[in-house]
Amino acid sequence: MKRGKKGLVLAGALLLTMFALTGCGKTKINLNDYVEVNFSGYNTAGQAEINELKIRNDIILDHWETFGLTEEQHENEQAAANEDTRQFVESVSYSLDKMSGLQNGDAVTLQWNVQEKELDELAKKIKAEFVYSDMTFTVEGLEEPEDRDPFEGTEINYRGKLPFVSVDYIEHPAGSDVPGLIWTNSDTDFNNRAEESVDAEHISRGLENGDTITVNISAPDGQDIMQFCAMQGKRPIALSKDFTVEGLDGYVYDFSQIPADLLQQMDEKVQGILQEEAENTWDWRLAEMKLLGNYFLCARDEGMSTPNYLYFIYEITAVDDSTGNSQIYYYYGRYRNLKIASDGTVSVDVEDVATPDGKYYNWGMYAGGVHGEAFMKGDVYFIGYEHLNELYEDKVQQWDDRYICTSTVKQ
């Protein structure tokens, strides 16, 4: 704690203005002689404090006879022992124009706030002359705060899987040097992304690899952050820092993330299933299996147990070589839970594929009819959809409130 240097304040054209109460020949008491202002804390966040006991007690005890104290009261330092001393204390007060947020070199002014009438009456009564003037002190001796990187060792921890990832919590070990700091981040900038179009971007998703999160520090209750830290002996070298999101994995949320070679593997798997079925169970011949494109469905939110589906859509041409009759219809192969690693690698169980499920009843009350994803043409049944729009309505449209569809199907 440092004591400030005293200086005199100009008033009008005079270098020093004194106020003298009562007449000459009285005991002269200079209040300024008892002023002591102490400075503490760190540079830019220093604090000023007046030694109140010195002003009030020492003035009275140094002039104890003038204030009418007994020798015993003086020896016991009973500065408020009578009405005169109490009147003095009530008549004289003071204040500093600045008491906090100080730095070395600042000027701090002490101003006297005197009830002149009451003090004049006391001066006449005890035959004293009170002299005082405003005083200026120069702040000095405040220590420099230690430069500190509050983001040293900071780590961001995430919750959820792609595409529904958000910040879980932030570890900031260096921040413990300044208790009370408020840490915020820009994670909300990425939650519930704006709907940009009618395709996959329509999904409300969270953080992605490559996004930037800005972490900020601030002081509580709107306090100045630099002063708040300086009060604890620290000076942050930065108030914010950008972190690049990385290491996130989860599920594919954009059709463009799926590589061409994986799409080819899945396509070949579906075509192989239908070709084997046609060879082993059909009376007709599979003349053509044309890939029309894909429907990629991504869940709108993380509440869905299956985050995504990928449909391969085919136009099938079946021919009865014995009659020359033919039938065009539509078929699909469906994959689900396509995963994406933090490095962008996409994987899926190619063996886990679903195809249309339908059957023909050749006995019982449903004999001659079909069930499920199948239809009849004359006395022939086909497993699949007679019309593409029926397939779309069944597999995509009815799930529109839960999934967003990206379609590459061309007919």
Disulfide bonds with the S-S distance in Angstrom:
none
